[in-house]
């Protein structure tokens, strides 16, 4: 069965990817939904009566979570046509003022988990396979007060570009979607809502449009997809403006 694997599938953008998946990847017959909150995954599964859905309650920052996923992959040897690395987190605060465990949690989830899941899934992908990594506009320039987060998303985008060339001859395409802020629980959990003047001024991206655009970009084999004209301009600005000046402008 042609399979899609989606991490961070229980809410926000991840849930929207699930909802729109069939519109862009109609060949998918089975979905593996990965997140910590099983009850949310099961509720999403109920809305997909035409698909075979596996709900996997895994913590991707826990080695046991990787072992469980690796075991399932080896046992079932799925025909993976799409991997969406959506799981991630971000927290507001200066380095040295935020708990070390909070900062390292971002690194574990945004970098290590994404890398490990991709490495485990790739052997089960063939020609025509697609990998969609959720990055951010924060990847384009370091963001003071979100230094670790922006660095982690710079990794995601660089990882995507490098990997896309590695797997190109296999017929696999890798895409990074780099959206601006969206009105999801990400902002609440990260302590961003009400605590950042920059976020308060930025135009918000609509998660429905972001998910649909990202899926279509992945299908088309685009490497970097940036939603909204404002953020396309921001990406260009970050390329031509001295980094020290951009850092001052992007202080959150």
C-alpha positions as CSV (number, residue, x, y, z in Angstrom):
1,X,0.0,0.0,0.0
2,X,1.3,3.4,-0.9
3,X,2.0,5.1,2.5
4,X,2.4,8.7,3.8
5,X,4.1,9.3,7.1
6,X,3.3,12.6,8.9
7,X,5.0,13.7,12.2
8,X,3.5,16.3,14.5
9,X,0.1,15.3,13.0
10,X,-2.2,15.9,16.0
11,X,-2.7,19.7,15.6
12,X,-2.1,22.8,13.7
13,X,-0.3,22.6,10.3
14,X,0.2,18.8,10.7
15,X,-3.5,18.2,11.1
16,X,-4.1,20.4,8.0
17,X,-1.6,18.3,6.0
18,X,-3.7,15.3,6.8
19,X,-6.9,16.9,5.8
20,X,-5.7,18.0,2.4
21,X,-3.4,15.1,1.6
22,X,-5.9,13.2,-0.6
23,X,-6.4,16.3,-2.8
24,X,-2.7,16.4,-3.8
25,X,-1.5,12.8,-3.3
26,X,-4.6,10.8,-4.2
27,X,-2.5,7.6,-4.6
28,X,-1.9,7.4,-0.9
29,X,-3.8,4.4,0.6
30,X,-2.4,4.4,4.1
31,X,-1.2,7.1,6.5
32,X,1.0,6.8,9.6
33,X,0.2,9.6,12.0
34,X,2.9,10.3,14.5
35,X,2.5,12.6,17.6
36,X,2.5,12.2,21.4
37,X,-1.3,12.7,21.9
38,X,-3.0,9.5,20.8
39,X,-6.5,10.7,21.5
40,X,-6.1,13.5,19.0
41,X,-4.7,11.2,16.4
42,X,-7.6,8.8,16.8
43,X,-10.0,11.6,16.4
44,X,-8.3,12.6,13.1
45,X,-8.3,9.0,12.0
46,X,-12.1,8.8,12.4
47,X,-12.4,11.6,9.8
48,X,-10.6,9.4,7.2
49,X,-12.9,6.5,6.6
50,X,-11.5,5.8,3.1
51,X,-7.9,5.4,4.2
52,X,-6.0,2.9,6.4
53,X,-4.7,5.0,9.3
54,X,-2.1,3.9,11.8
55,X,-1.9,6.1,14.9
56,X,1.5,6.1,16.5
57,X,1.8,7.8,19.9
58,X,5.5,8.5,19.9
59,X,7.8,11.0,21.6
60,X,10.4,11.8,18.9
61,X,12.8,13.2,21.6
62,X,12.8,9.8,23.3
63,X,15.1,7.0,21.9
64,X,12.3,4.6,22.5
65,X,10.2,6.5,20.0
66,X,12.8,6.0,17.3
67,X,13.1,2.3,18.2
68,X,9.3,1.9,17.8
69,X,9.3,3.6,14.4
70,X,12.3,1.7,13.2
71,X,10.8,-1.6,14.3
72,X,7.5,-0.8,12.5
73,X,9.4,0.1,9.3
74,X,11.5,-3.0,9.3
75,X,8.5,-5.2,10.1
76,X,6.1,-3.8,7.5
77,X,8.5,-2.5,4.8
78,X,6.0,0.1,3.6
79,X,6.0,1.7,0.1
80,X,6.5,5.3,1.4
81,X,5.5,7.9,-1.2
82,X,5.5,10.9,1.1
83,X,7.2,11.8,4.4
84,X,6.2,15.1,6.1
85,X,8.5,16.2,8.9
86,X,6.2,18.6,10.7
87,X,7.1,18.0,14.3
88,X,8.9,20.9,15.8
89,X,8.8,23.6,18.5
90,X,10.1,27.1,19.3
91,X,10.5,29.1,22.4
92,X,11.0,32.8,23.0
93,X,13.8,34.0,25.3
94,X,17.5,34.9,25.5
95,X,20.1,32.2,25.7
96,X,21.2,31.9,29.4
97,X,17.8,33.0,30.6
98,X,15.7,30.1,29.3
99,X,16.2,26.6,30.9
100,X,18.9,24.5,29.2
101,X,16.4,21.6,28.9
102,X,14.1,23.9,26.9
103,X,16.8,24.9,24.4
104,X,18.1,21.3,24.0
105,X,14.5,20.1,23.5
106,X,14.3,22.4,20.5
107,X,17.5,20.9,19.1
108,X,16.4,17.3,19.7
109,X,13.0,17.8,18.0
110,X,13.8,20.3,15.3
111,X,17.1,18.8,14.2
112,X,17.8,15.3,15.6
113,X,14.3,13.9,15.2
114,X,13.9,15.3,11.7
115,X,17.2,13.9,10.6
116,X,16.7,10.5,12.2
117,X,13.2,10.0,10.9
118,X,14.3,10.9,7.4
119,X,17.3,8.6,7.6
120,X,15.0,5.7,8.7
121,X,12.3,6.3,6.1
122,X,14.5,6.9,3.0
123,X,15.3,3.2,2.4
124,X,11.6,2.6,2.0
125,X,11.1,5.3,-0.7
126,X,11.4,4.8,-4.4
127,X,11.3,7.0,-7.5
128,X,8.6,9.6,-7.2
129,X,8.9,9.7,-3.4
130,X,8.6,13.1,-1.8
131,X,9.9,14.5,1.5
132,X,8.4,17.7,2.9
133,X,10.2,19.4,5.8
134,X,8.6,22.2,7.7
135,X,11.1,25.1,8.1
136,X,10.3,28.7,8.8
137,X,11.1,32.3,7.6
138,X,13.4,32.2,10.7
139,X,15.7,30.1,8.5
140,X,16.6,33.2,6.4
141,X,18.2,35.2,9.2
142,X,19.2,34.7,12.9
143,X,16.5,35.9,15.2
144,X,17.7,37.3,18.6
145,X,15.5,36.0,21.5
146,X,14.8,33.0,19.3
147,X,18.4,32.2,18.5
148,X,18.3,28.4,18.9
149,X,15.0,28.2,17.0
150,X,16.1,30.2,14.0
151,X,19.4,28.3,13.9
152,X,17.5,25.0,14.0
153,X,15.3,26.1,11.0
154,X,18.4,27.2,9.1
155,X,19.6,23.6,9.5
156,X,16.3,22.3,8.2
157,X,16.5,24.4,5.1
158,X,20.2,23.6,4.5
159,X,19.5,19.9,5.1
160,X,16.7,20.0,2.6
161,X,18.8,21.6,-0.1
162,X,21.7,19.2,0.4
163,X,19.5,16.1,0.7
164,X,17.6,17.0,-2.5
165,X,20.8,16.7,-4.5
166,X,21.7,13.4,-2.8
167,X,18.5,11.7,-3.7
168,X,17.8,13.5,-7.1
169,X,19.1,10.6,-9.2
170,X,16.8,8.2,-7.3
171,X,13.8,10.2,-8.4
172,X,13.1,11.5,-4.9
173,X,12.4,15.2,-4.3
174,X,12.8,17.1,-1.0
175,X,11.0,20.3,-0.2
176,X,11.2,22.8,2.7
177,X,8.2,25.0,3.4
178,X,9.2,28.3,5.1
179,X,6.1,30.0,6.4
180,X,5.7,33.1,8.5
181,X,3.8,32.9,11.8
182,X,0.4,31.1,11.9
183,X,-2.3,31.2,14.4
184,X,-1.7,27.8,15.9
185,X,-0.9,26.5,19.4
186,X,2.8,26.8,18.5
187,X,2.7,30.5,19.5
188,X,1.0,29.8,22.9
189,X,3.3,26.9,23.8
190,X,6.4,28.9,22.9
191,X,5.4,31.9,25.0
192,X,5.4,34.1,21.9
193,X,1.8,35.4,22.0
194,X,1.7,38.8,23.7
195,X,5.5,38.8,24.3
196,X,6.9,39.9,21.0
197,X,6.4,43.2,19.3
198,X,7.8,41.9,16.0
199,X,5.4,38.9,15.9
200,X,2.5,41.4,16.6
201,X,3.4,43.4,13.5
202,X,4.0,40.5,11.1
203,X,1.3,39.4,8.7
204,X,0.0,35.9,9.6
205,X,-0.1,33.0,7.2
206,X,-3.2,31.0,6.9
207,X,-2.5,27.3,7.8
208,X,-5.0,26.0,5.3
209,X,-3.2,27.8,2.4
210,X,0.2,27.0,3.7
211,X,-0.6,23.3,3.9
212,X,-2.1,23.2,0.4
213,X,0.7,25.2,-1.1
214,X,3.3,23.1,0.6
215,X,1.8,19.8,-0.6
216,X,1.6,21.1,-4.2
217,X,5.2,22.4,-4.0
218,X,6.3,18.9,-2.8
219,X,4.4,17.2,-5.6
220,X,6.0,19.6,-8.1
221,X,9.5,18.8,-6.7
222,X,10.3,22.4,-5.6
223,X,13.2,22.7,-3.1
224,X,12.1,25.8,-1.2
225,X,8.6,27.1,-0.9
226,X,7.8,30.4,0.8
227,X,4.1,31.3,1.2
228,X,2.9,34.9,0.9
229,X,4.4,37.7,-1.2
230,X,5.5,39.5,1.9
231,X,7.7,36.6,3.0
232,X,9.0,36.0,-0.5
233,X,10.3,39.6,-0.4
234,X,11.7,39.0,3.1
235,X,13.6,36.0,1.8
236,X,15.1,38.2,-0.9
237,X,15.8,41.0,1.5
238,X,17.7,38.6,3.8
239,X,19.9,37.6,0.9
240,X,21.0,41.1,-0.1
241,X,21.1,42.9,3.3
242,X,24.2,42.7,5.6
243,X,23.5,40.1,8.3
244,X,24.3,42.4,11.2
245,X,21.6,44.8,10.0
246,X,19.1,42.1,9.4
247,X,19.6,40.7,12.9
248,X,18.8,44.1,14.4
249,X,15.7,44.3,12.3
250,X,14.5,40.8,13.2
251,X,14.9,41.0,17.0
252,X,11.8,39.3,18.4
